[in-house]
Each structure stands twice: as C-alpha cells, then as structure tokens.
Amino acid sequence: DQKSNTDLAPIAAIMRDVIVQNYPVRSGTNILGEPTGEQHKFSLHGVRGNFDIGPKRLRDELLARGLAEENPHWEYNVVLSRPLDRALLEEISQSIKEHVDLYEAASRLGLSEQLFRKLVYEGLIPRRAYRDHRHHQYDPVFLDRFLASVTQGAALVDTIPEGHVLALRAGQAVGARSSEILYLLATHQIPCVGLLRGKTGLSGAVVELAVLKSAAKSMTLIG
C-alpha cells in the first residue's frame, strides 16, 4: 500500500466502492490512496448535521418504521440493524414535514376508521407519536406506498369479473375478518387483479374468490 501499482488500480477502485456503499465512511476520508466523495451510509450519530432532522425525531421515526430497536442499556438510544442510507434519511427528513391524522389516513386508503385502527394496532401501518403532539400522526408517503404494495399495480375495471369479489367485503363469504384479508393482500399471499372504477383505496380491490377462500382457510388452520 506504499507504492503505486497501476495493475491493482481496478481492484482498488472496486474495493473502495464496496466500502463506501456499505459502511458509514465520512466524505473526504482517504481509502486505498484516494479521498471518498459523497457519503452514502450513516451511523445513528453520523446523521447529526447532515440532514434536517433532530436525534429524538429520528429515533421515533426509525422505531415506527421498524428500522431500529430500543437500546436496553440506554433509554434514549436505539440499535440499528444496518447503516442508514442517504436516500432513506432524505426521505425521512422530507416526510416529517408532512403528516396526516388518523381520519385523513384512513380516508386516504379507503378504509373505515375501525379497520385502520386495527391495522395500526397489528403493526401493518406505523404511527408517529412525537412528544409535542397529543395525537398520532401518519406518514403520507408510507401510506401511498402501502396502498401501491397492496394493489400491486392493478388496473381499473368497470365491473367485477365472474368468480371474483371485492376483497374487503368478502369476509363472511370466506370466513375471515377484513383485517386478515388485507394482511393477505399486503403480504402478496393473494393477488389483487383489479381496482373497481369509482372506488378509492383498498375497499375497491378485486380478488379471485377461490384463491381468497383457500388463503383464508390456510390462515385459519395456521391460527
């Protein structure tokens, strides 16, 4: 490492890229003879001063998103499962400036408030509980992504095809609760084949009845 070797330059470049892309290396750090450029990964303490988000707010956000666990040895700290991506931190920094309450969030997904509360309680939808707010808040970016994940890019349809049903209205027909059906949709155990035109959010998700019955039966047996 003390002498320049042009033959090893390509290998050094690959190694340098792997290190920068996977470890919290500060910008300008000398690695294998060259300074690094923009920092891509961050430790929890390395976030300070790089993004418009305070440490307490970041702690709450990471816990809500399931990206960290509470540190049993330090009440106000968390343990990360992996270094934090720049793109993720930029998204969090932007998203905390926007929020919707429970009623707006339920409406955004086309769900009843009762079902939305149950999904939050079961951990499918994370909530924020900042110290300076009396009520829980919800990230509109996450809600939109959750909706897209559940509906899986399904096309709009004008009528429900034969042998298909509206997923969240088929609970009695398949012997499952609406929250259980939504769980099957969110985890892609049953596909959403279409969204009924004129309906918004998850209430208009069309699924094949036979597939839904089979998945609901398997869930009952497992439970």
VEXDREN-404276 format. One record per residue (C-alpha): residue in three letters; x, y, z. Coordinates in Angstrom, 2 decimals, padded with zeros to 5 digits. Each point is the difference from the previous one (the first is absolute). Last residue first. Layout:
<recs>
REC  aa      xx      yy      zz
REC ALA       X       Y       Z
...
</recs>
This chain:
<recs>
REC  aa      xx      yy      zz
REC GLY -054.01 -019.92  013.67
REC ILE  001.67 -002.06 -002.71
REC LEU -003.29 -001.67 -000.90
REC THR -001.78  003.34 -000.14
REC MET  002.72  001.51 -002.21
REC SER -000.22 -003.00 -002.34
REC LYS -003.77  000.46 -000.27
REC ALA  000.42  003.70 -000.78
REC ALA  002.52 -000.80 -002.74
REC SER -002.30 -002.61 -001.57
REC LYS -003.04  002.26  000.18
REC LEU  001.91  002.91 -001.52
REC VAL  001.25 -002.14 -002.88
REC ALA -003.52 -001.25 -000.69
REC LEU -001.46  003.52  000.13
REC GLU  002.48  001.58 -002.41
REC VAL  000.83  003.50  001.20
REC VAL -001.28  003.54 -000.69
REC ALA  001.29  002.89  002.13
REC GLY -002.61  002.76  000.28
REC SER  000.10  000.37  003.79
REC LEU  003.78  000.36 -000.21
REC GLY  000.09  003.52 -001.31
REC THR -002.70  001.74 -001.98
REC LYS -003.01 -001.35 -001.80
REC GLY -001.30  001.56 -003.23
REC ARG  001.65 -002.68 -002.09
REC LEU  000.41 -003.30  001.81
REC LEU  003.69 -000.66  000.51
REC GLY  001.36 -003.17 -001.62
REC VAL  001.66 -003.38  000.38
REC CYS  001.28  000.46  003.55
REC PRO  002.10 -003.08  000.65
REC ILE -000.28 -002.21  003.11
REC GLN  002.95 -000.83  002.24
REC HIS  001.46  003.35 -001.06
REC THR  000.86  001.01  003.60
REC ALA -002.25  003.06 -000.25
REC LEU -002.81 -001.99 -001.61
REC LEU  000.03 -002.78  002.60
REC TYR  000.16  002.64  002.76
REC LEU -002.96  001.78 -001.59
REC ILE -001.94 -003.24  000.16
REC GLU  000.88 -000.41  003.67
REC SER -001.03  003.59  000.73
REC SER -003.34 -000.59 -001.75
REC ARG -000.66 -002.98  002.26
REC ALA -000.17 -003.48 -001.45
REC GLY -002.65 -002.65 -000.61
REC VAL  000.19  000.06 -003.80
REC ALA -003.49  001.30 -000.83
REC GLN -000.26  001.95  003.26
REC GLY  003.20  001.95 -000.71
REC ALA -000.71  000.71 -003.65
REC ARG -000.44  003.76  000.27
REC LEU  003.71  000.78  000.41
REC ALA  000.96 -001.98 -003.08
REC LEU -002.65  001.19 -002.44
REC VAL -000.91 -003.25 -001.73
REC HIS  000.99 -002.19 -002.97
REC GLY -001.51 -003.12 -001.54
REC GLU -001.56  001.96 -002.84
REC PRO  001.84  003.27 -000.61
REC ILE -000.82  003.08  002.15
REC THR -000.99  002.85 -002.30
REC ASP  001.61  003.22 -001.22
REC VAL  003.61 -001.04  000.59
REC LEU  003.03  002.10  000.91
REC ALA  003.40 -001.68 -000.37
REC ALA  001.94 -001.60  002.86
REC GLY  003.39  001.48  000.89
REC GLN  000.52 -002.34  002.93
REC THR -003.18  001.16  001.81
REC VAL  001.54 -000.74  003.38
REC SER  003.45  001.36 -000.81
REC ALA -001.43  003.14 -001.62
REC LEU -002.17  000.66  003.08
REC PHE  002.99 -000.51  002.28
REC ARG  002.07  002.33 -002.15
REC ASP -002.67  002.70  000.21
REC LEU -000.32 -000.48  003.77
REC PHE  003.79  000.16  000.44
REC VAL  000.19  003.32 -001.86
REC PRO -002.96  001.35  002.00
REC ASP  001.84 -000.66  003.30
REC TYR -002.47 -000.38  002.82
REC GLN -000.47  002.04  003.18
REC HIS -001.10 -001.03  003.46
REC HIS -001.70  002.56  002.20
REC ARG  001.20  002.21  002.85
REC HIS  002.95  001.45 -001.93
REC ASP  003.18  001.49  001.48
REC ARG  001.35 -003.34  001.21
REC TYR -000.21 -001.63 -003.38
REC ALA -002.18 -003.06 -000.43
REC ARG  000.38 -001.17 -003.56
REC ARG -001.87 -002.97 -001.38
REC PRO  000.99 -003.07 -001.96
REC ILE -002.55 -001.91 -002.13
REC LEU  000.08 -003.80  000.02
REC GLY  000.81 -000.06  003.73
REC GLU -003.10 -001.83  001.23
REC TYR -001.18  003.10  001.87
REC VAL  000.42  002.11 -003.14
REC LEU -002.00 -002.50 -002.03
REC LYS -002.69 -000.03  002.71
REC ARG -000.21  003.80  000.00
REC PHE -000.45 -000.05 -003.79
REC LEU -002.80 -002.54  000.31
REC GLN -001.89  002.18  002.49
REC GLU  000.62  003.20 -001.98
REC SER -001.56 -001.61 -003.06
REC LEU  002.32 -000.41 -002.94
REC GLY  000.42  001.78 -003.36
REC LEU  003.77  000.26  000.45
REC ARG  000.06  003.81  000.06
REC SER -003.20  000.00  002.08
REC ALA  001.72 -002.01  002.73
REC ALA  002.97  002.40 -000.06
REC GLU -002.22  003.08  000.16
REC TYR -001.82 -001.36  003.05
REC LEU  003.20 -001.11  001.70
REC ASP  001.78  003.34 -000.45
REC VAL  002.16  000.94 -002.96
REC HIS  003.64  000.99 -000.08
REC GLU  002.47  002.10 -001.94
REC LYS  003.27  001.52  001.20
REC ILE  000.94 -003.41  001.34
REC SER -000.06 -001.25 -003.60
REC GLN  002.91  002.14 -001.19
REC SER  002.52 -001.05  002.63
REC ILE -001.24 -003.57 -000.23
REC GLU  000.50 -000.05 -003.79
REC GLU  003.45  001.58  000.28
REC LEU  000.91 -002.57  002.65
REC LEU -001.16 -002.84 -002.23
REC ALA  001.93  001.29 -003.02
REC ARG  003.16  000.43  002.10
REC ASP -000.25 -003.62  001.15
REC LEU  000.22 -000.81  003.71
REC PRO  002.46 -002.63  001.21
REC ARG -001.54 -003.36  000.99
REC SER -002.17 -001.52  002.75
REC LEU  000.25  003.21  001.97
REC VAL -000.10  000.03  003.81
REC VAL -001.85  002.86  001.64
REC ASN  000.80  002.69  002.55
REC TYR -002.03  001.96  002.54
REC GLU -000.30 -002.69  002.68
REC TRP  003.55 -001.32 -000.21
REC HIS  000.77 -003.61  001.01
REC PRO -003.11 -001.63 -001.47
REC ASN  000.56  001.82 -003.33
REC GLU -003.34  000.29 -001.75
REC GLU -000.10 -001.70 -003.38
REC ALA  000.59  001.49 -003.44
REC LEU -001.34 -000.04 -003.56
REC GLY -003.54 -001.01  000.97
REC ARG -001.48  003.10 -001.63
REC ALA -001.39  001.35  003.28
REC LEU  003.30 -000.68  001.79
REC LEU  001.93  001.85 -002.71
REC GLU -002.39  002.96  000.17
REC ASP  000.12  000.26  003.78
REC ARG  003.80  000.01  000.03
REC LEU  000.14  002.48 -002.87
REC ARG -002.23  002.42  001.94
REC LYS  002.20 -000.33  003.07
REC PRO  003.20  000.50 -002.04
REC GLY -001.28  003.08 -001.87
REC ILE -000.66  000.00 -003.74
REC ASP  001.18  002.35 -002.73
REC PHE  002.82 -002.23 -001.20
REC ASN  003.80  000.07  000.10
REC GLY  000.57  001.77  003.33
REC ARG -000.81 -003.05  002.10
REC VAL -000.34 -003.12 -002.15
REC GLY  003.38 -001.34  001.10
REC HIS -001.37 -000.83  003.45
REC LEU -002.35 -002.67 -001.38
REC SER  002.63 -001.27 -002.42
REC PHE -000.17  001.14 -003.58
REC LYS  000.40 -001.53 -003.45
REC HIS  000.40  001.80 -003.35
REC GLN  002.57  002.74  000.72
REC GLU  000.81  002.07 -003.07
REC GLY  003.57 -000.32 -001.25
REC THR  002.76 -002.12  001.48
REC PRO  003.65  001.03  000.07
REC GLU  002.46 -002.23 -001.90
REC GLY  002.96 -002.14  001.07
REC LEU -001.81 -003.15  000.99
REC ILE -002.58  001.96  001.98
REC ASN  000.63  003.60  001.08
REC THR -003.11  001.44  001.67
REC GLY -001.36  003.03 -001.88
REC SER -003.66 -000.75  000.73
REC ARG -000.41 -002.07  003.16
REC VAL -000.14 -003.78 -000.29
REC PRO -003.16 -001.58  001.43
REC TYR  000.48 -003.45 -001.60
REC ASN -001.66 -001.81 -002.91
REC GLN  000.25  002.23 -003.08
REC VAL  003.31  001.61  001.02
REC ILE  001.68 -003.35  000.73
REC VAL -001.24 -001.68 -003.18
REC ASP  001.06  003.00 -002.12
REC ARG  003.51  000.03  001.48
REC MET  000.39 -003.72 -000.63
REC ILE -001.06  000.38 -003.63
REC ALA  002.36  002.94 -000.52
REC ALA  002.86 -001.91  001.65
REC ILE -000.60 -002.93 -002.36
REC PRO  000.12  002.29 -003.04
REC ALA  003.20  001.71  001.31
REC LEU  001.86 -003.25  000.68
REC ASP  001.92  000.00 -003.29
REC THR  000.79  003.70  000.43
REC ASN  002.05 -000.73  003.08
REC SER  000.93  003.00  002.14
REC LYS  002.23 -000.88  002.92
REC GLN -000.82  000.26  003.69
REC ASP -003.04 -002.29  000.00
</recs>
